Amino acid sequence: VLPHPLLLLLLLLPSGPPPTSGMEDAAFPHLGESSQPPPRACPLRCFCPRADTVDCNGLDLQVFPDNITRAAQHLSLQNNQLQELPYNELSRLSSLRTLNLHNNLISSEGLPDEAFESLTQLQHIYVAHNKLSVAPQFLPRSLRVADLAANQVTEIFPLTFGEKPALRSVYLHNNRLSNAGLPPDAFHGSEAVATLSLSSNRLSYLPPSLPPSLERLHLQNNLISKVPRGALSRQTHLRELYLQHNQLTDSGLDATTFSKLQHLEYLDLSHNQLASVPAGLPRTLAVLHLGRNRIRWVEAARLRGARRLRYLLLQHNQLGAMGLPAGALRPLRGLHTLHLYGNRLERVPLALPRRLRALVLPHNHVTALGARDLAGMPGLAELNLAYNRLVSARVHHRAFRPLRALRSLDLAGNQLTRVPGGLPGSLHSLRLQRNQLRTLEPELLAGLDQLRELSLAHNRLRIGDIGPGTWHELQALQVLDLSHNELSFVPPDLPEALEELHLQGNRISHVGAEAFLSTPRLRALFLRANRLHMTSIEPEAFLGLLHLSVVDTAGNPEQVLVRLPPAAPRQPRVGGP
């Protein structure tokens, strides 16, 4: 995340009261009253909270303000209409440390190089969101942060960022830089640069001669199709590398591309044209993002070196039935999350790392779950199999039993006709919406005494399909979604802990006085788009619901009269037809 210029300006202000000279204290004797110091000189309409700070932010200035004190160290002119900076005005401010010109109309012709020669103490310059076509040819040697983002820069020069021993951060994203506009010695003598952002430019290959001190390198949203051999061989301190949204293919990388990056922790290669996992991944890597490529097969040998990998993202590739061979990921013993959304997998990959905590597999072609398919992941806490092709007849009744630590299970958007059996008692969230459920059996929900959220929306449930005692075991349930089913009235004996109940889009035409006797903690009730009329809800229906604050009855045939108990808040959402 790039620093906000105003925030940096404020953070850099010295603490303590503004300095006062001894002459001011002695110049005016006490004549019966305490004398006040003379007002501090400040440009018209600007704000000068300290003797060294001038803030002219957002004044629609078209001309550089006069009367800026020579003692100014921090000058903010952001969010104005300036087109140029006069050399004589800027060059006399030799004490400047922070110059903020963000969001003006300054062109390269309006930013004289000579003006910076006298700013020998300048540490932070912000010229983002202007109209620069080339970078300044010279910036002061004292510079620490330079932000030239969101201009139209096509060229930088050797002394724009070169020979700056204290320079730490350079932001050049959202410009028009091609490789021809970057000189090979662009950062010569600047051996402390830790952050470099060149994203959203027109680079076709990774620039050579980047600073060896880099820790974060942003190159996303370019036209990069190749990383030249050795281009990253000196960047041994690099921790984060962003190469997403480029045109990289397998031929644009080789086994040495990333092998020297012995501190690399985050690598984003998503939204490219890779057909395989890159070779030579460093052992320090913790996050590998390969989503939205063209990967058809994961070769175990390519990942063997990245043994510390924690997050592997392979969503929206072309992994088919044989795309993830059994045991291909087993060497990744510390893997926490495996993201496989939007592939063509026909079953849950076998022999996954035992310590896996999150397996994300929605929008694949999984049709069945065997008794042992999930048995090798005893620590799994999140399992997402939504929008696959699961049918109840091919889900083994012991498929989920080994997952003793599972807290979240998403089976939405499949073709299940009944709740799977053997669900672990550790579950907190169970999502079964958009299936074909026709029955709820108490024994299949037995033991789920930690379940807090249950979604059964968009199924085919009727009141007669919900067996007696179905809700008895769900004593911790707080959110229940039964919307868009075929219910004709509020199901009885709902869990006592329930706080949020969704019944919209059913066939409910009457709410009796006893409908919510079992749910005294109810806070939100959704009854919209049913068959309710003005007097369909009995006056006593909400009598014991002292916490109820939301009742949504919009979209019914008539406006529904809702009476809340005296202790409840008086702002229910009540709707008409």
N, C-alpha and C positions, 0 to 999 in steps of 0.2 A: 504494500500500500504506500503510495507516494505521500510525502509530508505536505500538509496544507501550508502554504506560505505564510498566512497570517498567524497560524498557530506557532510556527517556528519563530516568527518575529517576536511574538509575545514571550515565548519561552527564553529567548536569548537576551531579554532585557535584564540588566543588572538589578539586583535587589537593593533595598534600602532607599532612603529619601534622596531626592535630587541634590547634587552638590551645590553648595553656596560658598561664595568667596568671603574671605575675612573682610575685604573692603566694603562689601554690602552691609555687614554687621556694624561697621564703625562709621559709615558715612552719614548716617542719620541719627542725631542725638535724640534722647527721649524728651519730648516736650509735653509732658502731662499725659500723653497717650503712647501706647506701644506702636511703633512705626511698622508698616508692612513693606516687604521687599517689592521692588518694581515688577510689573507684569513681564513674564517671559516672552521674548519675541517669537512669533509664530505666524506662518503664512495665513492669509485670510481664508476662513472657513475650515482650516485644518485643525487638527487636535494634537497638542503637544503635552502629553502627560508627564514627560521628564525632559530634562535639559538636553538629553542626547537622542530624543525620539520625536519624529515628525510623522504623523499619520494623516494622509490626505486621501484615504480610501473612499471610493464611490461618490465622488463629487462632480462627475461629468466634466472634469477639467480637460480643456483642449490645449492649454499652454502650461509649460513647466512652471510651477509656482516660484515666485521670488521670495526673498526674505527668509530663506532657509538658513538656519544658523550653521556656521562652519564647524561647530562642535557636534553636529548630528552624526550619530553612529548607526541609527536605524531609520530608514526612510521608506515609507509605504505609499506608493502611487497606484496601487492596483484598482481595477474596476473604474477606469476613467476613459477619456477619448484622446489620449495623447498620441500624436503621430511621430514626434521626434523629441530627442533630448538635446538641448543646446550644450555644445562643448564647454563654453565658458562657465555655465552654471554648474554642470556636473563635476568638472575637473577641480573646482575649488573645494569640494566636499571631501577632503583628503582623509577625514577620520571615519568615513563610512565603513561599516562592517556588514550591514544588511541592506540590500537594495531590492525592493519588491515592485516590479513593473507588470505583474500578472494582469492579463485581460485588458489590454489597451489596443491601439491601432498602429503600433510602432513598426516601421519597416526597417530593413537593413540600412537603407540610406539615412534613416533618422536616428541611428544608433552609432555615433562616431567612435571608431576604435581609439582615437587619441585620448578620449575622455577617461578611459580606464587606466591609462598609464599613471595618473596621479593618485588613483585609488589603491594605494599600496597596502591598505589594511582590510580590503573587502574580502569577506569570507563567504557570504551567501548572496547569490543573485538569482532572481526569479523573473524570467521573461516569457513564461508560458502564455499561450493564447494571445499571440500578437500576429504580425504579418512579416516576420523575418523570412527572407529567401535564402540567405547564407548566414552562417554563424559569425560572430565577431572574430576578426583575425587574431585579436589579442585579448586575453583576460588576465587579471592580476595573478601573480605567483602565489598570493596568500589565500586563494580561493579554496573553500571546503565543499560547498554545494553549488551546483549549477543546474538550473531548470530552464530548458529551452523547448519544452514539449509543446505540442499543438501549435506549431507554426507551419511554415512552408519551406523549411530548410532543405536545401539540396546539397550543401557542401559545408564541411568544417575544415579547419586549417591546423597545421602542426602546433601553433601556440594558442589555439582556442582552449584546449584542455591539456596540452603538453607542458612539461616543466612546472608542474604544480605539486610539490611534495606533500601538501596537506589535503589535497583533493580526495574526498571520500565518496561523493555521490554525483552522478551525472544522469540527467533525464532528457532524452531526446526522442521520446515516443511520439507518435502521431505527427510525423513530418514526411518529407519526400526524399529521404536519403537512399541512394543506391550505393553499391560498393565503390563506384567511382568517386563518390563524394566523401569517402573516408580515407585519409592519407595513411600509409602504413605506419607512420610514426605519430599517430594521433594522440597517443597517451605516453609517449616517451618522456621519462623523467617524472611521471606521476605514478609512483609505486605504492600508493595507499588507497587507490580507488577500490571500494568494496561493492558498490551498487552501480550498475550500468543498465539503463533502459533504452533499448533500440526497437521496441515493439512498434507495430503498425507503421512500417516504412516500406521500402522497396528493395530490400536486400535479397540477392539471389543465392548467396552462399555465406556461411559464417565468417565474419571478418577475421583476418589473421592479426597477430600482434596486439591482442587484447591485453589489458593489464594483468599480470600474474597474481595480483592481490585480490582479484574479484571473488566475492562471496555470493552475489546474486546477479544473474544475467538474464535479462528479459529480451527475447527475440521473437516473441509470438506475433502472429499476423504480419508476416512478411511473405516473400516469394522463395524462401530458402529451399533448394532441392539437394544441397550437398553441404557436408561438413568436411572441408579439406583435411587431408591427413596431417596430423600434428597441430591442427588449429587450436585444440584444447590441451595440448601436452604440458603447458606451463601453468595452467590455472588450477594448481593443486589445492587451493583453499576454497574452491567453489563449492557452495552448499546447495544452491537452488539454481536450476537451469530450466527456462521456459522456452520451448520450441513448438508449442502447439499452433495450429492453424498456419501451417506452411505446406510445402510440396515435397516433403522428404519421402524418398523411396528406399528400399533396401540397398540399392547401389550407391546411394548418397552417404551411407555410413559404412564403417568397417570395424573390425574387432578391436581397434585401438582408439576409436572415437572417444569413448568414455572411460577407458581403462585406467587412465592416469589421474582421474578425479577422485582421489582417495579420501575426500571429505564430503562428497556429494550425498545429499540426503533426499532431495526432491527433484524428480525429472519428469517433465510433462512433454510427451510426444503425441498427444491426442490430436485428432483432426489433421492427420497427414495421410500418406498413401503407403504405409508400411504393410508388407505381407507377412512379416515374421517378427518375433521379439528380437531386439538388437543384441548382438554379442558383446562380450567384454564389459558387462555391467559391474560397477564397483561393489564391494562387499558392504560399504557404509550405507547404501541406498535404503531408505525407509519408505518412500512413496514413489511408485512407478505408474504413470498415467498413460495408457495406450489406447484409450477409448476412441471410437470412430476412426479406425484405420481399416485395413483389408486383411487382417490376420485370420488365416484359416486353420492354423495348427500351432500349438505351443510346444516348442522343443525343450525338453527338460534340461538339456545341457546349457541352454542360454540363460537359465535362471539360477543355475547351481552356484555361481559366484556371489549372487546377491542374497546371501543367507540371512541378512538382517532385515529383509523386506517386511514391512508391516501392512502396507496397503497396496494391493494390485488391482488396477482398474482396467478391465478389458471389455467394457460395454460397447455395444454397437459395432461389433466386428463380424466376421463370417465363420465363426467357430461352429462346425457341424457335429455330427455324431462322433467322429473320431478327432475332433479338434483339440480336446484336452485329455490326453491319454492317462490312464490310471497311474497314479504316483508321480506325475509330471511336476506337481507342486510340493511333493512331500519334503524335499530338502529345505523348503522355506519354513523352518520350524517355528519362527516367531510371527508368522503371518496372522494378522488380526482380521482384515477385511478382504474378501474376494468379491469383486463386482463384475458380473457377467450379463447384465441387462441387455436384452435385444440381440441375442445371437440365435443360433439354430440348434442348440443342444437338445438332445432327445432324452437325456437322463441326467441326474445329478452326478457330477464327476466323482469318480471313485478315488479312494486313498488320498484324500485331502489332508493338509496339516492338522494334527490333533489339537493344536491350540487355537484353531480358527474360532473367532468370536462372531463374525457376521458373514453370512453367505447370501448374496443378492443375485437372484436368478429370474426375475420377472421377464415376461415377453420372450420366452423360449418355446421349445416344442416338447417339453417334458410331459409324458403321458402316464407314467407309472412311478410308484415309490415302493421298492422292495423292503423286506424286513431289515436288511443290513445296509441299505444305501446310505443311511445317516449315522451309522454306528461308530464311525471312526472319529467323531467330533464331539466328545463329551462336554466340552466347554462352550459349545455354540449358544449364543444368547439371542441372536437375531437370524431368522430364516425367512426369506422372501421368495415365494414361488408363485406370485400373482401372475395372472394372465398367461398361463400355460395351457396344457390340454389334459389336465388330470381328471379322471373319472373315478367315482367311488369304488367301483369294482376292482380297480387296479392300484388302490392305495392300501397297502398291507396294514392290518390292525395294530401291528407293532412297529410301524415305520418311525413314529415319533418318540417311542418309549425310551430310547437311549439318551435323548436330549434332556438330561436332568437339570441343566442350567438355562434352558430356553425361556426367554421372557417375551419375545415378540414373534408371532407367526402370522404371515400374510399369505392367504390362499385365495384371495379375491380373483374374480374373473376366470374361474375354471369351469368345469362341468360337473361339480360335485352335487349329488342328490341327498347326501346326509353328512353330518358332522363326522370327521374322521375319529376313529377310536384311539385309545392309548395316548391321549394328549398329556404332556407332562404337567404336574401340579405347580410348577414354577412359573407358568404363563401369566403375564400381566396384560397382554394385548393379543386378541384373536380377531382377525379380519377374514370374513367369509362372504362379503358382499358380492353381488353379481355372479352367483352360481345358480344352481337349479334346485336349491333345498326345498323339499316338500314336507319334511318332518323334523322335529326336535325331540330327541329322546333323552330322558333324564340321565340314564346311565352313561351316555357319551360325554356329558358335561360334569360327571361326578369327579370329585377331587380337585376341581379348579377353584380352590378357595382363595387363591391370590389374584384371580382375574379381575382387572379393573375396567377394561374396555372390550366390548364385544360388538362387532358390526355384522349384522345379518341383512343389510339393506339390499334391495333389488333381487329378491328371491321370489318364491311362490308360496310363502307360508300363510296358512289360514289358522284361525283360532283352534280349530279341532285338530290341527297338526302338531300343536304344542302339548306334549304330554304333561299330566299332573306331576308336580314336584320338579319340573325342569329347572326352575330358578332357585331351588332350595339350596344347592351347593354353592351358588355364586354369591356368597355373603359379602365379598369385597367389591362387587361390581358397582362402578360409579357412572359409567357411560354405556348406554344400550341403544343401538341404532336398529330399529325394525322398520325403517321407512321403505316405502315402495314395495310393499307386499300385498297381501289380500286379506288383511285383518278387518273384521267387522266391528270389533270393540277393543277396548284397552285390555291387554292380557292380565289376568288376575295373579295375585301373589308374587308380584315383582320384588326383587331384592331390596332389603331395608336400606342398604347403603347408597342406593341409586340417587344420583344428582342431576343427570341429564338424560332425557328420554326423547328419542326421535320416532315419531309415528306419522310423519307427513306422507302423503301419497298413498294412503290406504283406502279402506271403504267404511271408515268409522262414521256412524250416523248418530250415536248417542254415547254420552259419558255419564255413567251413573254416580250416585253419591258415594259408593264404596270403591270407586276405581283406583284411588290412590291411598287407601288406608295403610297399605304395607310400605309406602315410600315417603316417610315424613321428612326426609332430607332433600327432597326434590327441589332443584333450583331453576331448571329450564325445561320447558315442555313445548314440543313442536307438533302441532296438529294441523298444519296447513294442508290444503289440497285434499281434504277428505269429503265427507257428505254431510257436514254439520250445518244446522240451521240456527236461527236466532236463539231458540230455547233448548238446543240439543244437550247443553251441559247443565246438569243439576246444580242448583245453588250451593249445595253442601259438598260438591266434589273436591274443592280446594280448601276445605275448612281446616284441616290439620297441617297444611303445607306452609309453615311459618317462614321458610327460606325461599319460597318461590318468587322469582323476580322477572322471569321471562315466560310469557305464554304466547305462542305464535299460532294464530288461527286464520291467517290470510288465505285467500284462494279457495274458500268454501262457498257453497251456493248462496249463503246469506251472511251478513255480519253477525258474528257470534258474541253474545253477552258473556263477559267473564267477570266474576266477582272473586277478588282475592280476600283472604282472611285479614283481619285488622292489623296483625303484626307484620304482614308482608309489605315490601316496598310497593308503591303505587304507580309503577311505570312498566306495566306489562306491554308487550308488543301485541296489539290486537288488530286483526285485519278483517276486511270485508271481502266480498266476492271478487 
